[in-house]
Amino acid sequence: MPEKQEKQQRSGESGSPSPSSSADSGRVVNEKPRSQGGFFSKLGDLPELKFRGKLLEGQTLNWCIGFIASCGFLMFGYDQGVLSSLLTLDDFQKSIVLMTPLEKSNPLCWLDYPESTQRDYSQCTGDPNTQAAAVAVYQIGCFLGALLILFKGETWGRKSSTFWGSAIMVISTVMQAGSHEYILFSLSRVLGGIGNGMVTSTIPTWQSECARPHQRGFLITLSGALISGGIMIAYWVDYGFYFLEGSIRWRFPIAFQSFFTIIVMIGLLYLPDSPRWLAMKGRTEEARAVTARLLGKPIDHEDVTTEVKAIKEALEVQSQGGGFQYKELLTNGPSQNLRRTLLGIAAQFFQQICGINLITYYAGFLFENSLGFGPELSRLLAAANGTEYFLASLVALPLIERTGRRKLMLFGAFGMMASMAILAGTVSTGTVAENGAPNLETRYGVTATVFLFVFNSFFAIGWLGMTWLYPAEITNLRIRIQANALSTCSNWLSNFLIVMITPPAFANLGYKTYVMFAVFNAAIIPCVWLFFPEPKGRSLEELDVIFASAHADGVNPVKRAKEMRHIEGNELEGELDKYFGSKVEDDNIRMENIEEQHRSFLKAILSIANIPMVFINFIRNNPHFILFLICVTCNVWYFWDTIIYCSELLEDVDRDTWIAAFIWIFIARYYRFAIGFWGHSTYQPSPMQSRELWTSRDVTVILPTIDPDNPKFAECMLSILENRPAAILVVTVGAAMRQRCDDFLEHFRQEYPMTRIGVSAIPHPSKRRQVAHAVPKVETEFTILADDHVFWPSKEFIPNALAPFECPTVGVVATYKCVRRTSPGKFWSISSIINFIGCLYLQRHNYDLRASNAVDGGVFVVSGRTAIYRSRFLKADGLMHRFCNERFFFGLFGGKEGLGPDDDNFLTREAYKHDWDIKFQQTDECTIWTTIGDESVSKFRGQLIRWARTTFRSNPCMMLESNRVLIKRMPWSFFTVYLTGLINFALLWDGLLIFTFYNALGADEFLTTEMRNLLCFMLFTKVWKIVPHFLRYPSDLLLLPYQILFGYVHSFIKFWALITFWDCAWLGRNLDAVDDEAEHSRMPLNMDFSWGEVRPNSQSHGYHY
């Protein structure tokens, strides 16, 4: 990557001036007319009005920007809190009846309350879901607004985006206040959410770009703190209007939110846009003038020149790289864009998943329906809670720059976890009165109320304003608006999730809802401790250096932020040039790989940016996986307890519903079996060549090995040599092992002189690099990649394997692999049982390969044990480079030198991506034998885990990266082989099938005739694929129970592989020992191939095949 493109990753705010001249800096961007562009561009041309005949400047301007930004968040907070007490207000419930669930304790729902036997069908027509939906659709709107800013924010600018978002909110407020129907009310909340999403995605960026570094934390945190101020005002307005009569009790509180919106709109007309955005749009003189006004100094002052020069230099770097492209969010080179974007997303996600909106949106609802207080007292407590919430948020203001971000976030998460746990304990003691109202003892009710207040305090201090500040300052200038928009999307999606599930959760789980959020808060603590670097007191350029230096040295940015002293001026400029201004070969290659592999990830990140990203950097840079495992265990324990609890609710489900559920699960479970059965039955291998186009002399075998002393390697070599290929290229590791291998193979060179046998070695064990080292030496039409423990039983293996290549579109041939059975029928032998399970594992594997290949030509993997490739496919430009440097999960994992396992999956993907067909060739002659589980239980377990991890790593890549060739040409393979391979857990599916069938039967006893028939059918489907094995080894029928048990144990193995899919260890072989031997060898390593000397008429050395 050229130097200019590398420098585009650098960004900043207030660093030292560039050493380039002013004239050079003037070439950044040319002055452009303000109205240039279409309709969307013109929306960014808002005027700036004068106040009392002059433009605002100096401290007045800075504080006015802070005030208007704060009003924006005040408006946000008010909109969050206003519905809290209105949901239980009778006038509101009468006006929008679908917002009111049917409850025994609600007089509005009954004609004869308190007996509550005759329902009033004109009221309470909703349920917890309709109530939650109307509240939660606001978050969907906010998400859409954030997306709008993601794509149009740079066009409109910071000021105009906030203005037009506020205008949309005014329109929404009028619609909400005038609503008489559920649909109109919900739609108006979506519209209001769009406006609010635009505002909240833009204000932090605008404020951070206008603020000085020492003020940035205070001002943005103040804005965030005023969210609680808006909530407090909403609660008190709700409480005050509670004592009036008529619909004004709820219409005015909703309409009043436009008061803050109008203030924001008017104030924006007197304020400038960000100087960085102005300079970015080519309005350099305006940017200079705004910078001078923000600094309160003359336009020609040295500080103004320095500031503008720094902005222009950053923009020069960006403009040299061209316009912003969304794939830049996914690069993880020195700029660490992906890591920093994910940190912002995680911060916003944590803010919502902690449970604050459980209280913010439903405070009045909680006090009435969870703690059992009366309507008036509930509203008063909600208002008092909002007041305390606001006051607690002010505590964070002096602490934010003194204590730092990390400590406050950790403090808040710990306090929220403890508060939720105590809430769960107190509420669990409650009972339900005859009218359905909750009933708590006074001491428990008071304790629960106190800890609702305490929870708000911890959140306000640690998380309220922090998550609006952190994403804005942790990202660099080039991606800031887009990264902040994505983090805001995460906020609104998770906000929607919490608001949507709260009423149903309390209706079904009760006090366990608090337990759930306690667990979530516990999980936040290790994530913040391990992932989030401290930006306190750092300029934005310093943060660039922290991430770049941590990336270069392979350390955690958290550690680097703690260690690195404060730098500025020329020293800072030198550090920036060190990491962004030079040609760093390794970083270039790494970034090119990431960009090439993940071009289409933007759509994926918008749909999954909430949950898994939190743990990515934790796993990559830290060995403390046990903390994550504890968090997962706690969540699994809780949700299992919840499932058991919810199963009691299923007793009321009618029989027809159970029948329908059984039918759907049965179809989902066995449609693949039916189509696979048909495909397996109709499969036909490729016949022998109609004319002998190619022979074994057109084949070179590449044989990587790290164990040439093993007798299996000798047997493998003999079986290959009996097929007379043109050459065998053996690649091992280290000089000492190469020498032993060379000496050992000298015997075979003399016995089989027709085949050239070359030996070479690489410094460190890596199957991929061993293969890549040999590929350039291949001179034949075809190449076979084989493992060092496979055996070719037939001397006609190569001719049969070459038969499919008569079709010119076939680029790869997969072989039929079997495990060599060692001790058939030994019921008591552990090694025999493992060997038996390995045989059946590959038998099922072959069945699925044959079936999918017959249906539409697809295969889910070409086994690396032995596969045949066209040599020109392996020698394609860049293929071996990508092969050796593959990383997965968007470039975050794969080890220092690229991924080790999954080599066969990579080549399968590449074949499909380049439009090669793959043929599975199953004939007796094209069968290979291999070994599984011969050594130990631990090795077999390691192999199973590695294969399962490969499935979870490679199947998503196959579906995303194969240029859509799968879904177009091989839809059956796409939906059943790749997709179901990710979710096919026998323990889950079989359990659901039996459970639904039992309930559908409605019988008192379990083992009815029908249930026996179902169990027999399930057994048949499990045995059918492995029938050929039992035909070869009838005595192995004694071991069938072990196979059935293994099918369920394998579900746990796959689950473990799923939560540890990031682990790239090559389980089953001791690579560390091989590496140590190579490292400590005193012999010089020659990586050239040695071919030995063939002496004619040499005698056999006693090896027999």
C-alpha positions, 0 to 999 in steps of 0.5 A: 500500500503506498505511503499516501494511502497508509497516511489516510488512517491518521486523524486528529484534532489539535496536534502540532502543525505539519512540517509542510509549508502553508502553500502545500497545506493550501492544496488540501481541498479547494474552496467550493460554493456552499450550494454545490450538490443536490437536494441533500447537500442544500439541507446543509446550508443553514444560515448563521444569524447574528446576536445583537449585530455580531456573531457569537465568539469566545467563551460565550460561543463555547458555552452556547454550543454546550447549552444547545447540545445539552438541550438536545439531550434534555429533549432526549431524556424528556422523551424517554421518561414522559410515558413512564407514568402515563401508561397507568393513567386511566385517561390515557388508557381510555384514549388508546385502549390497545396500550392497556393490558387486561389486568384483574387489578385495573378497575378500567377493565371491569364492569363490576370491580373489585369483583372483576367478573364482568369484563368491559370489552371496550377497554383494556384490549391490549396485552403486555406485547402491544404495550411494549411495542408502542413504547419500543417502536420509538427506538426503531425510529431512533435506529433509522435516524442513526442510519440516516446520519451514517449515510447522509451525516457528512453531506448535511453537517453537524449543525444541519443534521441536528436542526432537521432532526429536531424539526422532525421531532416537533412534527412527531410531538404534534401527532402524538399529542393529538392521537386517538388511535394506537396506530397513529400513536405508534407511527408518530413515535417512530417518526419522533425516534427518527428525529431523535436518532439524527440528533443524538448521532450528531451532537456528540460529534459536533461538540467534541469537534468544537470543544478544547481537549480539557473541556471535552469530557466535561461538556459531553458528560454534562450533555449526557447528564442532562438526559436525566434532567429531562427524565426528571422534568418528565416525571414531575410534569406527569405528577403535576398533571395527574391531579387534573381531569380530562385528556390534558393529563396526558396530552400536555406532558407529551406536547411539552417535549417540543419546548426543548426541541424549539429551543434547540432549533432556534439556538442552532441558527445562531451557532456555526458548524464544526470547523472540521466539517467546514474544512472537509467541505472545502470552506476553508476560510469559514473554518478559519473564522469559526476556529478563531471565534472558538478560541476567542482570538484574532483570525491571524493569531498563531494559535488559530493558524496552528489549529487550522493547519492541523485540521488541513493536514489531517484532511490532506491525508484523507483527501489523498486516500480519496473519499470515505469508504465504508469498508474503512470501518473494517480495517484493523491496521495501525488505525485500528478502525474496526477495534475502535468502532466496536468499542463505541458499539460495545459502550452503547450496548452496555449502557442499555443492557444494564437495565436502566430503561427498565426503570426510565420507561417503566418507573411508574409501572414498576412502582405500581405493578412490581412493588405494589404502591398506589397510583399517586404514591407511584408517580411521586416516587417516580418523580423523586427517583428522576430528581435523584437520578439528575442530581447523581448525574451531576456528581460525574461532572467533576470526576470525569476528568479527574478520575477517568472514564474506566474507573467510573464505568467499572464503579457503575457496573459493580453498583448496578449489579449489586442493586439488581441482585438486592432488588431480585431478593426483596421482590421475590418475597412478594405475594399476589393479592386476590385482585392480582395486585402485588403485595410486599411487606413494608420492609421489603418494599422500602428496601426495593425502592431504596435500591431502585434509587441506588441503581439510578445513582450508580448508572448516572455516575458511571454510564449515563454521559460516558457512553456518549463521550467515549465513542466520540473521542475514541474514534479518529476524524475520518470515520468519526461520524460513521462510527458514532452513527453505528454506535448509536445504532447499537444503542437504539437496537439494544434500547428497543430490545430492553423496552420491548421485553420488559412488560412480558418479562415481568408478566412471565418471569416476575422477580427473575427479571432483576436477576437477568439484569444483575447477570448482565451487569456482572458480565460488563465488568471484565469487558470494561477492565480488559477492553477499554483504554483510558482516554482521559487527558489525551488529545485525539491524536494521542489516542491514534498513537496509542492504538497504532503503537499497541497494534505494532507491538502486539499489546493490549491498547489498555496496557499501552494507554496506562504506560504511555506518557503524555506527548504533544507538539513535535514529539506527537507529530513524530510518533504519528509519522512513525506509525502512519507516514512510512511504508510498513510492509507487514501492516500493508499486507495485513490491511490488504488482506482484511479489505479483500476478505471482508468487502461485504461486511457492512451489511452484516455489521449493521445486523449483528453489531450488538452482541458478539463484538464485545468479547472479540478483543478480549479473546485476541489479546488477553489470556483471561478467558476464564472470566468470560467463561464465568459470565457465560456460565452464569447466563446459561444457568439463569436462562436454563432456570428461566426455561424451566420456569416458563415450561410451567406456562406451557401447560395451558397450550392446547393440543392443536398447537402442540400438533402444529409445533411437532409437525414443523419441528419434524419437517425442519429436522427431517426434510434434509434427511429425505432429500439427502436419502434421494441424493445419496441413492442417485449419485453416480461417480465419474466414469474412467476417461473415455481416452487417456488424457492424463496418467499418473505422470501428470501428477505431483504429490505434496506431502507436508509432515512433522513426523517422518519417523512415524511408521505410518509415514513410511506406509503412506509413502509406499502407497503413494509410490505404488501409484507412480506419480511424477514427483513427491514433494515432502516438506518438513520442519527444521534442519534436523528433521529435514536431514532425518527425512532426507536420509530415510527417503533415500531408500525409496528413491532407489526402490522407485526411481521413476518418481522424483522425491524432493525434500525441503523444510521451513523454519516453523510448523505450519501445514499451509506454509509447507504446502505453499513452499512446495506449490511453485515447484510443481511442474505437472498438470495436477497436484495432490495434497495429501496428509502423512497418515493416509494410505491409498489401497489401490494402485489405480487410485490416480487414474480414477481420481483424474477421471472427473477432470475430463470435464474442463470446469472441474477444478478439484476432486474430493476423495472417499475417505475411511478410517482403517478399522483396527479391532472390530467388535471389541466391546471392552477396548477404549481404543477400539470404541474410539476407532469405531466412532471415528469410522462412523464419523467419517461414514456420515461425512461421506454420506453427506458429501455424496448426497449434496454433490449428487443433488446440486454439485455442492460439497461442504469441504474437500478433505485435506487428507487427500484431494486433487487440484488443477495446478493452475488453480493452486498457482493462481495469482495471490492464492498462496499468499491468501492461503498463508495469511488467512484470518477470520471474523473480520480479520481479528483472529488467526494468530500472528502468522495467519490461521493454521487449521481450516486449510481444506475449507479455504481451498474449497471456498476459493474454488467456488469463488473462482467458478471451479466445479468440485466433484466427489469421486466415490469408487473402490479405487478412489478410496483412501484410508486414514487413522483416527483415535489410534493414539489416545482419547485426548487426541480424538477429543481434540480432533472433534473440537477442531473439526467443530470449530472449523464448521463454525469458522468456515461455514459463515465465510463460505456463505458470505465470501463465495460471490453468491455462487452457492445460493445461485448454483447450489441452493440445496448445499447452501441451505442444508449443508452450510446453514444447518451445519451451524445449528444442527444440535441433536440434543436440542432437536431430538428433545424438542421433537419428543417433547412436542410429540408427547404433548400432542398425543395428550397421553398419560403415559410416555411410552405409548405405541405412537411414541415407540414408533417415533423413537424407532424412526429416529433411531433409523435415521441415525443408523441409516447413514452408517449401514455400509460400515456394519455390512463390512464389520457386522460385529460392530453392531455390539458397539452401536449404543456407543454411537447413539450416546456419542451423537448427544455428547457431540452436541456438547462438544459442538457447543464448546467449540462454538463458544471457543471458535476463536481458538486456532490451536491444531489439536491432536498434534504437538506442534510446540515440541516440533517448533522447539526442536527446529528452534534449537537445532544448530544445523543451518536450514537450507530451504531448497529441495534436495532430490538425492541420487538414484543408483540403478539396480539397487536392491530393495530395503525390505519395505513392502506394500 
